[in-house]
Amino acid sequence: MKARLLLILVFCLLILSACGNSAESTSEKPTNDQKTEEKSTDDEKKENEQDTEEDTISSQTDDTFQYPSTLKEAEEATPGEWWGKENEPQESEKDNFIQEIAGINHQDIPLEARAASINHLLFTHYHPELPGLTSFEPRGKITLEDLQNKSGLKLNGQEVKENINVAIILDASGSMKAEQNGKSQMEIAKDAITDFVSNLPEKTNVSLTIYGFEGSGSDEDKELSCKSIEEIYPLKKYNSTEFDNALAEVEPKGWTPIASSLKQAGETLQNLNSDSNTNVIYLVSDGEETCDGNPEKVAEDLVASDIQPIINIIGFAVGSEQREQLEKVAEAAEGRYIQANNQQELVNEFKESNQTFVKWINWRNQHTVDAINQKNQDKVELINLKNDTNVRLINYKNKVKNLLIKAKNQHDFDQETYSLVVDQIDDYFSSMVDELQEFYDENSTTIDETYSETKEEIDETYDSNNGN
């Protein structure tokens, strides 16, 4: 009995196991209808993804695109999205970009449209910002200080010529013995005059006249002292040894014959016509006329003569009464009165005049240097713009060609499309480089011509001003 029950139990277990396997098999294996439905869904999904990709490509490209036809158009174009190191794309973006290029290649559109779309995509992502060579304009002739055939440099309102003659009159009257900070006014004046003449332009002629160096300040010595006027360094080129030796012997003693000393300085300059000479008289005095002369009248006569000297009166530590007369002498000469109360002020006055003389002597060289500097600066700027533009265009050409090679190697890329895109890139590059060279040559020639014209004007102005 027990054996029969056991047999029945095993048989039931076998039946239950078979039913379970049947049910599992039924749930894992889809029916034919289910397979057909799933395949249809996958196909639709792929088609939708492809449509989306094509929509993305078409929205980013222009199948009528053409490269800029002129360099100016290329410069004005919006730089590519990935232009510049700061905008470099990620590797994943590059891979997607290459796939996008390949995707255009498979579009069902004419060959020219595919090539245009690909070039548009390359241009809008990688084309560089160009530095603006076509906006470069060479500067014109340098401004020659509104010369109008003159130096443009003035001393007391008069044009400074190349030939400069400086007659210095030094007061050696007794009052120059007065001291400032342990030095006599005579010593201070000597130092200032020595510094002045030693820094004059090389070709400048100099003379030194002193007055009042004999006798004393007494009435008995007045006649002697008023006649003591001597040109101790005759008008000629400056020689430091001779000039210093002459000046060293001067000692302040007597009276102040300003009128007579001005007249003698005029005689020194009498054959130096103002048409080709700048004649300057400097009178350094610490007091007014004391020898009964009329310095105002003498000054007026000198200015009206052919030498037309520039007369500057330097009142060295003078009082208010003496200053009034010296100012009138300067006014009569259409010159300047300069109040120098101490050594520094005296030195500064001489230095200012010296700088004016030096400027004119150096005028030609300086303006020539300015013209050369402008020429070189313009050339350097032009060359830099050309080279920068050229390098950026080369980088663009190489970069986009490398992308096309990757697209061709990694994807099924039509050779005909590839060749047309590359040809258009090469044509664009060649046309830009040709225009680049043409623009450079044209402006380089303009720079050279401008320099030649400026140099010619400088030389003509300089020669005209010198009476040549």
C-alpha positions in Angstrom: 0.0 0.0 0.0 2.8 2.4 0.9 4.6 1.6 -2.3 1.5 2.5 -4.3 1.1 5.9 -2.6 4.8 6.8 -3.2 4.4 6.0 -6.9 1.3 8.2 -7.2 3.2 11.1 -5.4 6.2 10.9 -7.8 3.9 10.9 -10.8 2.2 14.1 -9.6 5.4 15.9 -9.1 6.5 15.1 -12.7 3.2 16.5 -14.0 3.6 19.8 -12.1 7.2 20.2 -13.3 6.2 19.8 -16.9 3.5 22.4 -16.5 6.0 24.9 -15.0 8.5 24.5 -17.9 5.7 25.0 -20.4 4.6 28.2 -18.8 8.2 29.6 -18.6 8.8 28.7 -22.2 5.6 30.5 -23.2 6.6 33.7 -21.4 10.2 34.0 -22.7 9.5 33.4 -26.4 7.5 36.2 -28.2 5.1 35.3 -30.8 5.7 36.2 -34.5 3.3 39.1 -34.1 5.3 40.4 -31.2 8.6 40.2 -33.1 7.1 42.1 -36.1 5.9 44.9 -33.8 9.2 45.3 -32.0 11.1 45.4 -35.3 8.8 48.1 -36.6 9.3 50.2 -33.4 13.2 49.9 -33.7 13.1 51.0 -37.3 11.0 54.0 -36.6 13.3 54.9 -33.7 16.3 54.8 -36.0 14.5 56.8 -38.7 13.5 59.4 -36.2 17.1 59.7 -34.9 18.4 60.0 -38.5 15.8 62.7 -39.2 16.8 64.6 -36.1 20.5 64.4 -37.1 19.8 65.7 -40.6 17.6 68.5 -39.2 20.5 69.5 -36.9 23.0 69.5 -39.8 20.7 71.4 -42.1 20.1 74.0 -39.4 23.8 74.6 -39.0 24.9 74.7 -42.6 24.3 76.7 -45.8 24.3 74.7 -49.0 24.9 78.0 -50.9 27.9 79.1 -48.9 30.8 80.7 -50.6 34.1 81.8 -49.1 34.7 85.6 -48.9 35.9 87.0 -52.2 38.1 89.7 -50.8 40.5 90.0 -47.9 38.3 92.8 -46.4 35.3 90.5 -46.4 37.3 87.8 -44.7 38.4 90.3 -42.0 34.8 91.5 -41.4 33.5 87.9 -41.2 32.4 86.6 -37.7 35.3 84.5 -36.3 34.6 80.8 -36.0 33.0 79.4 -32.8 36.1 77.5 -32.0 38.6 80.1 -33.1 41.4 80.8 -30.6 42.9 78.6 -27.9 40.4 79.8 -25.3 37.6 78.3 -27.4 39.2 74.9 -28.3 36.5 72.2 -28.4 36.6 69.0 -26.3 37.7 65.8 -28.1 34.1 64.6 -27.9 32.9 67.7 -29.6 35.5 67.2 -32.3 34.4 63.6 -32.9 30.8 64.7 -33.2 31.8 67.5 -35.6 33.6 65.0 -37.8 30.5 62.8 -37.8 28.5 65.8 -38.7 30.8 66.5 -41.7 30.4 62.8 -42.8 26.6 63.1 -42.3 26.5 66.0 -44.8 28.4 63.8 -47.3 25.5 61.3 -47.2 22.7 63.9 -47.7 20.7 63.4 -50.9 21.6 66.8 -52.4 23.8 67.9 -55.3 27.6 67.7 -55.0 28.1 71.5 -55.0 25.6 71.8 -52.2 27.3 69.2 -50.1 30.7 70.9 -50.6 29.2 74.3 -49.7 27.5 72.9 -46.6 30.7 71.3 -45.4 32.8 74.4 -46.0 30.2 76.5 -44.3 30.4 74.3 -41.2 34.2 74.5 -41.2 34.2 78.3 -41.7 31.7 79.0 -38.9 33.6 76.8 -36.5 37.3 77.3 -37.3 37.8 80.4 -39.4 40.2 82.8 -37.6 39.7 86.5 -36.7 42.0 88.3 -39.0 44.0 91.3 -37.7 42.8 93.9 -40.1 45.5 94.5 -42.7 43.1 96.2 -45.1 42.5 98.9 -42.4 46.2 99.8 -42.3 47.0 103.3 -43.6 50.6 104.5 -43.8 51.1 107.8 -42.1 51.7 110.8 -44.3 54.7 113.1 -44.3 55.7 114.1 -40.8 54.8 117.6 -39.7 57.8 119.8 -39.9 56.6 122.2 -37.2 54.8 124.3 -39.9 58.1 125.4 -41.2 57.1 127.3 -44.3 60.7 127.4 -45.4 61.9 128.4 -41.9 63.3 126.5 -39.0 60.1 126.9 -36.9 62.3 127.5 -33.9 62.3 130.9 -32.5 64.3 133.0 -30.0 62.4 136.2 -29.1 60.0 135.6 -31.9 62.7 135.4 -34.6 63.5 132.4 -36.7 66.8 130.8 -35.8 69.1 130.4 -38.8 71.9 127.9 -39.2 74.7 130.5 -38.7 74.5 131.7 -35.1 76.6 134.5 -33.7 76.5 135.2 -30.0 78.0 138.4 -28.6 78.1 138.4 -24.8 78.6 141.6 -22.9 79.6 141.2 -19.2 79.3 143.9 -16.6 82.7 144.3 -14.9 81.7 147.3 -12.8 82.5 147.5 -9.1 79.0 146.4 -8.0 79.7 142.9 -9.4 82.0 142.4 -6.3 78.8 141.8 -4.2 78.6 138.2 -2.9 75.9 135.5 -2.8 76.5 132.4 -0.7 80.2 133.1 -0.5 80.7 133.8 -4.2 81.0 137.1 -5.9 78.4 138.0 -8.6 81.3 138.1 -11.0 82.3 134.6 -10.2 78.7 133.4 -10.6 78.4 135.2 -13.9 81.7 133.8 -15.2 80.6 130.2 -14.3 77.2 130.6 -16.0 78.7 132.1 -19.2 81.4 129.4 -19.4 78.7 126.7 -19.1 76.6 128.5 -21.7 79.3 128.9 -24.4 80.7 125.4 -23.8 77.4 123.9 -24.7 76.7 126.0 -27.8 76.4 124.1 -31.1 79.9 123.4 -32.6 79.7 126.0 -35.5 78.5 128.8 -33.3 80.6 132.0 -33.3 81.1 133.6 -29.9 82.5 136.9 -28.7 83.0 138.3 -25.2 83.0 142.0 -24.4 83.5 143.5 -21.0 83.1 147.0 -19.6 84.0 148.9 -16.5 87.1 146.9 -15.8 89.4 149.9 -15.2 89.5 152.6 -12.6 87.1 152.5 -9.7 83.7 153.7 -8.8 85.0 157.1 -7.8 84.1 160.3 -9.8 87.7 160.8 -10.6 87.9 157.4 -12.5 84.5 157.8 -14.3 86.0 158.9 -17.6 88.6 156.1 -17.6 86.1 153.5 -16.5 83.4 154.5 -19.0 85.9 154.1 -21.8 87.1 150.7 -20.6 85.2 148.6 -23.1 87.1 145.7 -24.7 86.2 142.6 -26.8 88.5 140.2 -24.9 87.4 137.2 -27.0 86.9 138.2 -30.7 84.0 136.7 -32.6 85.0 133.2 -33.7 84.4 129.5 -33.0 84.5 128.7 -29.3 87.9 127.6 -28.0 87.7 126.6 -24.3 91.3 127.3 -23.4 91.3 130.8 -25.0 87.9 131.7 -23.7 88.6 130.6 -20.2 91.9 132.5 -20.1 90.3 135.7 -21.3 87.5 135.4 -18.8 89.8 134.6 -15.9 91.5 138.0 -16.1 88.3 140.0 -15.6 88.0 141.8 -12.3 85.1 144.1 -11.3 86.2 147.7 -10.7 84.4 150.7 -12.2 81.4 152.3 -13.9 78.6 151.0 -16.3 78.8 152.1 -19.9 75.9 150.0 -21.3 75.1 152.1 -24.3 78.7 152.2 -25.6 79.2 148.4 -25.0 76.0 147.7 -27.0 77.3 149.9 -29.8 80.6 148.0 -29.9 78.8 144.6 -30.0 76.9 145.9 -33.0 80.1 146.8 -34.7 81.4 143.2 -34.1 78.3 141.8 -35.9 78.0 144.5 -38.6 78.9 142.3 -41.6 76.6 139.4 -40.6 73.4 140.1 -42.5 70.3 138.7 -40.8 69.1 137.0 -44.0 71.4 134.1 -43.3 72.6 134.8 -39.7 71.0 134.7 -36.3 72.8 137.4 -34.3 72.3 137.4 -30.6 73.5 139.9 -27.9 73.4 139.0 -24.3 74.0 141.8 -21.8 74.6 140.6 -18.2 74.5 143.6 -15.8 73.7 144.2 -12.2 72.9 147.8 -12.7 71.8 150.6 -14.9 73.7 152.9 -17.3 76.0 155.2 -15.3 78.2 156.7 -18.1 75.6 159.1 -19.5 74.8 157.0 -22.6 71.4 156.3 -24.1 71.2 152.4 -24.3 67.5 152.5 -25.4 68.4 154.5 -28.5 71.4 152.3 -29.3 69.2 149.2 -29.0 66.6 150.6 -31.3 69.2 151.5 -33.9 70.7 148.0 -33.8 67.4 146.3 -34.3 66.7 148.5 -37.3 70.0 147.7 -38.9 70.8 144.8 -41.3 72.1 142.6 -38.6 68.7 142.7 -36.7 70.2 141.3 -33.5 68.2 139.5 -30.8 69.0 141.5 -27.7 68.4 139.9 -24.3 69.1 141.8 -21.1 69.8 139.7 -18.0 69.4 141.8 -14.9 71.6 139.9 -12.4 70.5 140.6 -8.8 69.5 144.2 -9.6 67.3 146.5 -7.5 63.9 147.8 -8.6 65.2 151.2 -9.9 68.0 149.7 -12.0 65.7 147.0 -13.3 63.3 149.6 -14.7 65.9 151.0 -17.0 67.2 147.6 -18.1 63.6 146.6 -18.9 63.2 149.7 -21.1 66.4 148.8 -23.0 65.1 145.3 -23.7 61.7 146.7 -24.7 63.4 149.2 -27.1 65.3 146.2 -28.7 62.2 144.1 -29.0 64.1 141.7 -26.8 63.6 140.1 -23.4 64.4 141.2 -20.0 65.3 138.4 -17.7 65.5 138.9 -13.9 68.1 136.4 -12.5 68.3 136.8 -8.8 70.8 134.0 -8.2 73.2 131.6 -9.9 70.5 129.0 -10.7 68.2 131.5 -12.5 71.2 132.8 -14.5 72.2 129.3 -15.5 68.6 128.4 -16.4 68.3 131.4 -18.8 71.4 130.6 -20.7 70.4 126.9 -20.8 67.0 127.8 -22.3 68.6 129.8 -25.1 71.2 127.1 -25.7 68.6 124.5 -26.2 66.9 126.6 -28.9 70.2 126.9 -30.7 71.0 123.3 -30.5 67.5 122.4 -31.7 67.9 124.2 -34.9 71.4 122.9 -35.6 70.1 119.4 -35.0 66.8 120.2 -36.7 67.7 118.5 -40.0 69.1 115.4 -38.4 66.3 115.1 -35.9 63.6 115.4 -38.5 65.4 113.0 -40.7 65.6 110.5 -37.8 61.9 111.1 -37.2 61.1 110.4 -40.8 63.2 107.2 -40.7 61.6 106.1 -37.5 58.1 106.6 -38.9 59.1 104.7 -42.0 60.5 101.8 -40.0 57.6 101.8 -37.6 55.0 101.7 -40.4 57.0 99.0 -42.2 57.2 96.8 -39.0 53.4 97.3 -38.4 52.7 96.4 -42.0 54.9 93.3 -42.0 53.4 92.1 -38.7 49.9 92.5 -40.0 50.8 90.6 -43.2 52.6 87.8 -41.3 49.9 87.5 -38.7 47.2 87.3 -41.3 49.2 84.7 -43.3 49.8 82.5 -40.3 46.2 82.5 -39.3 45.0 81.6 -42.8 47.6 78.8 -43.0 46.5 77.4 -39.6 42.9 77.5 -40.8 43.7 75.6 -44.0 45.8 73.0 -42.2 43.3 72.5 -39.4 40.2 72.0 -41.6 42.1 69.7 -44.0 43.1 67.5 -41.1 39.5 67.3 -40.0 38.5 66.3 -43.6 41.1 63.6 -43.6 39.8 62.2 -40.4 36.3 62.3 -41.7 37.4 60.5 -44.8 39.4 57.9 -42.9 36.9 57.2 -40.1 33.6 57.4 -42.2 32.4 56.5 -45.6 33.3 59.8 -47.3 32.7 60.3 -51.0 36.0 61.1 -52.8 34.4 63.5 -55.2 32.9 65.5 -52.3 36.2 65.4 -50.4 38.2 66.7 -53.4 35.8 69.5 -54.2 35.8 70.7 -50.6 39.6 70.7 -50.5 39.9 72.5 -53.8 37.6 75.3 -52.5 39.7 75.6 -49.4 42.9 75.9 -51.4 41.4 78.4 -53.8 40.2 80.6 -50.9 43.6 80.4 -49.3 45.5 81.2 -52.5 43.3 84.2 -53.4 43.7 85.7 -49.8 47.5 85.3 -49.9 47.7 86.9 -53.4 45.6 89.9 -52.2 47.7 90.0 -49.0 50.9 90.3 -51.0 49.4 92.9 -53.3 48.2 95.0 -50.4 51.6 94.7 -48.7 53.5 95.7 -51.8 51.3 98.7 -52.5 51.5 100.1 -48.9 55.2 99.3 -48.6 55.8 101.4 -51.8 53.7 104.2 -50.3 55.7 104.2 -47.1 59.0 104.5 -49.1 57.6 107.3 -51.3 56.4 109.2 -48.2 59.8 109.0 -46.6 61.5 110.2 -49.8 59.2 113.2 -50.1 59.6 114.1 -46.4 63.4 113.8 -46.6 63.4 116.0 -49.7 61.3 118.7 -48.0 63.6 118.6 -44.9 66.7 119.1 -47.1 65.0 121.9 -49.2 63.8 123.7 -46.1 67.2 123.4 -44.4 69.1 124.6 -47.5 66.7 127.5 -48.1 66.9 128.6 -44.5 70.7 128.7 -44.8 70.7 130.8 -47.9 71.9 128.0 -50.2 
